Amino acid sequence: MQLIHKYASLLANYCLEIRPGDRVFVSTTTLAEPLVSTFYQAALQAGAALVEIDMAFRERERLFLKHASEQALNTPGLLSNIAMETFDCYLAIRAPFNLKEMQNAPAERQKKRQKALEKQNQYYFERTADRRLRRNLCQWPTDASAQEAGMSLSEYEHFVFSACKLFEPNPQEAWIQVRENQQRIVNYLNNAKMIRYLTEQGTDLTFSCEGRKWINSDGQTNMPSGEVYTSPVEDSVNGVVHFSYPCIYQGHEVEEVTLWVKNGWIERWEAKRGLSFLNQIFELPGTRRFGEAAIGTNYGIQKMTKNILFDEKIGGSVHLAIGQSYLQTGGKNQSSVHWDMITDMTKGGIISADNVTIYQNGVFLI
């Protein structure tokens, strides 16, 4: 079977678990047409009653922010609104033309647009939390992503397909094995109350996960995956965290970010590059609390590609997200932002649970 058919089948039958009668929404760009076409066939064969597709053209978002009237800025997309509120499955395929497209977009107009999408985002987070909306985020290789990763397009294609386990004889069985391996870790963490992240690079952060749920990310909501995550109790986070990897959001790259936190509130922050953008983000509601704490477990991903879908899964790393919590973990923080920030744990990093060391130098000890 060709890799693209294995990919489409994995997305339709394992990630989204499409059932007879399901309504499926796909959002991507025109660059992903080969995967969209193959997935369309796989979704219909799985019994989907409706497959609606939104394929963005080059610079659509930039043109919108530049030329949209106030009324247009405040009007969410009709199809995406209906899909988030009523559909059964949502597949988001990343296939960017230009990763810097939005870098110089007016900040005030972006804020207005984010405000207009709040209700849509609420539907999304509420309905994905209990899988009324089964969603998956995946990647189609493009020149822009390959360049950002420092690879040729063919090298990047191999990287993406390998990370998704498409070279395995049966990718679905391979991801089921990932699920089984990670469940042992999740079971342990779900009996813990207090977690500590400690590194030689300046991180010493504690947070409570009491009453929260750790999730086994096994490729169903992200493809590829390989992480375990929760939402920390909002006012329990204390200490300092330094992110050794560049922090990338909306095409902006912020380096050497350090955050100081007291009782869950980010009191101050520093960055060696991109501080003005970080300042801008921390002006938005909900961004000065954490919505996620996670541990990357995919040791097949060891190179940062400046794509959070892959980078947050790096085996031997942890990440925290400012902003929106995951409702399925019990998190309560709300924000239009969910920005994952990553730090390396392979050089002296330690994770303890209730004062017991469970992870050292990027590897679990349990």
C-alpha positions in Angstrom: 0.0 0.0 0.0 1.3 3.4 -0.9 2.3 5.7 2.1 -0.4 8.2 1.3 -3.1 5.5 1.4 -1.7 4.2 4.7 -1.8 7.8 6.0 -5.4 8.4 5.0 -6.5 5.0 6.4 -4.8 5.7 9.7 -6.5 9.1 10.0 -9.9 7.9 9.0 -10.0 4.6 10.9 -7.7 5.0 13.9 -7.4 8.7 14.6 -11.0 9.8 13.9 -12.7 6.4 14.2 -15.2 7.4 11.5 -18.5 5.6 11.8 -21.5 5.2 9.5 -23.5 8.4 9.4 -20.7 10.7 10.7 -20.3 14.3 9.5 -16.6 15.1 8.9 -15.0 18.5 8.6 -11.5 18.9 7.0 -9.5 22.2 7.2 -6.2 22.6 5.3 -4.7 24.4 2.4 -4.7 23.6 -1.3 -1.2 22.2 -1.0 -2.6 19.1 0.8 -4.8 18.1 -2.1 -3.1 14.7 -2.5 -3.9 13.7 1.1 -7.3 15.3 1.1 -8.3 13.4 -2.0 -7.2 10.1 -0.5 -8.7 10.8 2.9 -12.0 11.8 1.3 -12.2 8.3 -0.3 -11.2 6.6 3.0 -13.8 8.6 5.0 -16.6 7.7 2.6 -15.5 4.0 2.6 -15.7 4.2 6.5 -19.3 5.3 6.2 -19.2 9.1 6.5 -22.5 10.7 5.5 -20.9 14.1 4.8 -17.4 15.2 4.3 -17.0 19.0 4.1 -13.6 20.5 3.1 -12.2 24.0 3.7 -9.0 24.5 1.6 -7.3 27.8 2.2 -5.4 29.5 -0.7 -2.1 31.3 -0.4 -2.2 34.2 2.0 -5.9 33.9 2.7 -5.5 34.8 6.4 -3.2 37.8 5.7 -5.5 39.2 3.1 -8.4 38.8 5.4 -6.8 40.7 8.3 -5.6 43.4 5.9 -8.9 44.1 4.0 -11.7 42.8 6.2 -14.3 45.4 7.4 -15.1 45.6 11.2 -18.2 43.5 10.5 -16.1 40.9 8.7 -13.5 40.8 11.5 -16.3 40.2 14.0 -18.1 37.4 12.0 -16.8 33.8 12.5 -16.8 31.5 9.5 -20.2 29.9 9.0 -19.0 26.4 8.0 -16.4 26.2 10.7 -18.9 27.4 13.3 -21.4 24.8 12.3 -18.7 22.1 12.2 -17.4 22.8 15.7 -21.0 22.9 17.1 -22.6 19.9 15.4 -20.2 17.7 13.4 -18.8 14.4 14.6 -15.2 14.5 13.3 -12.7 17.3 12.6 -9.4 16.8 10.7 -7.0 19.7 10.6 -4.1 19.1 8.1 -1.2 21.5 8.5 0.1 22.3 5.0 1.5 25.9 5.1 2.5 28.0 2.2 4.5 30.5 4.3 5.0 30.1 8.1 5.7 33.8 8.5 2.6 34.9 6.7 1.0 36.4 9.8 4.1 37.8 11.4 3.5 41.4 10.5 -0.3 41.3 10.8 -1.7 44.2 12.9 -1.9 43.1 16.5 -5.2 44.9 17.3 -7.0 43.4 14.3 -5.7 39.9 15.3 -7.1 40.5 18.8 -10.5 41.4 17.4 -10.5 38.3 15.3 -9.6 36.1 18.2 -12.5 37.7 20.2 -14.9 36.9 17.3 -13.8 33.2 17.4 -14.2 32.8 21.2 -17.6 31.0 20.9 -16.3 28.7 18.2 -13.2 27.9 20.3 -15.5 27.1 23.2 -17.5 24.6 21.2 -14.3 23.1 20.0 -12.8 22.6 23.5 -16.1 21.5 25.1 -16.9 18.9 22.4 -13.4 17.6 21.9 -13.1 17.1 25.7 -15.7 14.3 25.7 -15.1 13.2 22.1 -18.5 14.4 20.8 -16.2 16.0 18.3 -13.4 13.5 17.4 -10.5 15.6 16.2 -7.1 15.1 14.8 -4.3 17.4 13.9 -1.7 16.2 11.4 0.9 17.4 8.9 1.3 17.3 5.1 4.9 18.1 4.1 5.4 21.4 2.3 8.5 23.4 1.3 7.8 26.0 4.0 7.8 23.4 6.8 10.8 21.6 5.3 12.8 24.9 5.2 11.8 25.8 8.7 13.0 22.3 9.8 16.3 22.7 8.0 15.6 19.8 5.6 15.0 19.2 2.0 11.4 18.4 1.1 12.2 14.7 0.5 14.0 14.6 3.9 11.1 16.2 5.6 8.6 13.9 4.0 10.6 10.9 5.4 10.7 12.6 8.8 6.9 13.2 8.9 6.0 9.8 7.6 8.4 8.0 9.9 7.1 10.0 12.9 3.6 8.8 12.0 4.9 5.2 11.8 3.8 4.9 8.2 6.8 2.7 7.4 5.5 0.1 9.8 3.7 -2.9 8.3 0.6 -1.9 10.2 0.7 1.7 11.5 -2.5 1.3 13.5 -1.1 -1.6 15.5 2.1 0.4 16.1 0.1 3.2 17.6 -1.9 0.8 19.8 1.4 -0.4 21.2 2.3 3.2 22.0 -0.9 3.5 23.9 -0.2 0.4 25.9 3.3 1.5 26.8 2.2 4.9 27.9 -0.7 3.7 30.0 1.7 2.5 32.7 3.0 6.0 33.1 -0.4 7.6 33.1 -1.7 5.2 35.7 1.2 6.1 38.0 0.8 9.9 37.5 -2.9 9.7 38.1 -2.2 8.5 41.6 0.2 11.4 42.3 -0.6 14.8 43.8 2.5 17.0 43.5 4.9 17.2 40.5 8.3 18.9 40.3 10.3 19.7 37.2 14.0 20.4 37.9 16.8 21.1 35.4 20.4 22.3 35.5 19.4 25.1 33.1 17.3 27.0 35.7 14.0 25.3 36.0 12.6 24.4 39.5 8.8 24.3 39.2 6.2 22.5 41.3 2.5 22.1 40.6 -0.4 20.1 41.9 -2.3 17.6 39.7 -4.6 16.5 42.5 -8.1 16.0 41.1 -6.8 16.4 37.6 -6.5 13.6 35.0 -3.3 12.7 33.1 -4.1 11.8 29.4 -2.4 9.2 27.3 -1.8 10.9 23.9 -1.6 7.9 21.6 -2.0 9.4 18.1 -5.8 9.8 18.1 -5.9 13.5 18.7 -2.5 14.4 17.2 -0.7 12.5 14.5 2.1 11.9 15.3 1.9 11.8 19.1 3.8 10.4 22.0 3.2 12.4 25.2 1.4 12.3 28.5 -0.3 15.5 29.7 -2.6 17.2 32.2 -3.7 20.6 33.3 -2.2 21.7 36.6 -4.4 23.1 39.3 -4.4 26.7 38.3 -3.2 28.4 41.5 -0.8 25.6 42.5 2.1 26.4 40.1 5.2 27.9 41.9 8.8 28.5 41.0 10.7 29.3 37.9 10.8 27.6 34.5 13.4 28.1 31.7 12.6 26.9 28.2 15.7 25.7 26.4 14.0 25.3 23.0 12.8 28.3 21.0 9.1 29.1 21.7 7.2 29.5 18.5 3.6 30.9 18.1 1.9 32.4 15.1 5.1 32.5 13.1 6.9 34.4 15.9 10.0 32.8 17.5 10.9 33.7 21.1 14.2 32.4 22.5 15.5 31.6 26.0 12.1 32.3 27.7 12.2 32.3 31.5 9.0 32.6 33.6 8.6 33.3 37.3 5.4 32.0 38.8 3.7 32.5 42.2 0.5 30.7 43.1 -0.3 30.0 39.5 0.2 33.5 38.3 3.1 34.4 35.9 4.5 37.4 37.7 7.4 38.3 35.4 9.2 37.0 32.3 12.4 37.3 30.3 13.4 36.4 26.7 16.7 36.9 24.9 14.9 37.4 21.6 11.2 38.2 20.8 10.4 39.8 24.1 8.0 42.4 22.5 5.8 39.6 21.1 5.8 37.8 24.5 4.7 41.0 26.1 1.9 41.3 23.6 0.7 37.7 24.3 0.7 38.2 28.1 -1.8 41.1 27.6 -4.4 38.6 26.4 -6.9 37.2 29.0 -5.9 33.9 30.5 -2.3 33.8 29.3 -0.6 34.3 32.6 -1.7 31.0 33.9 -0.8 27.5 32.7 -3.3 25.3 30.8 -1.1 22.3 30.3 1.9 20.4 31.8 3.3 17.5 29.7 6.1 15.0 29.1 7.3 14.1 25.6 7.7 10.4 25.1 8.4 10.0 21.3 12.0 9.0 21.2 11.7 8.7 17.4 11.6 12.5 17.3 14.9 14.0 18.5 15.4 17.0 16.2 13.5 20.3 16.7 11.7 21.2 13.5 10.1 24.4 14.8 6.7 22.7 14.4 5.0 22.2 17.8 3.0 19.2 16.5 6.4 17.3 16.5 8.6 19.3 18.8 6.4 18.9 21.9 6.6 15.1 21.5 10.4 15.0 21.6 11.4 12.1 23.8 13.4 13.5 26.8 11.6 16.8 26.9 8.8 18.4 29.0 6.5 21.3 28.0 4.1 23.7 29.6 1.4 25.7 27.8 0.2 29.1 28.8 -3.4 29.8 28.3 -6.3 27.5 27.5 -6.7 24.3 29.6 -7.9 21.0 28.4 -11.3 20.4 29.8 -10.9 16.6 29.6 -8.1 16.8 32.2 -10.3 18.9 34.6 -8.5 22.2 33.7 -10.4 25.4 34.2 -8.3 28.2 32.7 -9.8 29.9 29.6 -8.0 31.8 26.9 -7.9 32.3 23.2 -4.2 31.2 23.4 -2.7 27.8 24.0 1.1 28.2 23.5 3.3 25.2 24.2 6.9 25.9 25.4 9.5 23.2 25.6 12.6 22.4 27.6 15.2 19.7 27.3 15.4 17.1 30.2 18.2 14.9 28.9 21.1 16.8 30.7 20.4 16.4 34.4 16.6 16.9 34.2 14.5 15.3 37.0 10.8 14.8 37.5 9.5 13.9 40.9 6.0 12.9 42.0 5.2 13.3 45.6 8.9 13.6 46.4 9.8 10.4 44.6 12.1 10.7 41.6 10.3 9.0 38.7 12.3 10.4 35.7 15.9 11.4 35.2 18.0 12.5 32.2 15.0 12.2 29.8 14.0 8.7 30.8 11.2 7.4 33.1 12.5 5.2 36.0 9.1 3.7 36.8 
